[in-house]
């Protein structure tokens, strides 16, 4: 399949990397992180909740604008494909 949330082989992950973008991404060639869809994510004091400021004007292929609901939906689908 090409359900990106559970792929482990490099060929499938390569296709996923071309169709999905995360809140943060690895700097190419390293292990440092850089913002991707998020400008910044900030935790609360006990690290149980995170607030992420999303990049503005991010568009999907159909022209619709990315918002927090899209991020929540993506996370829910990653945890439970039946969602």
Order of alpha helices (4+ residues) and beta strands (2+ residues): alpha-beta-beta-beta-beta-alpha
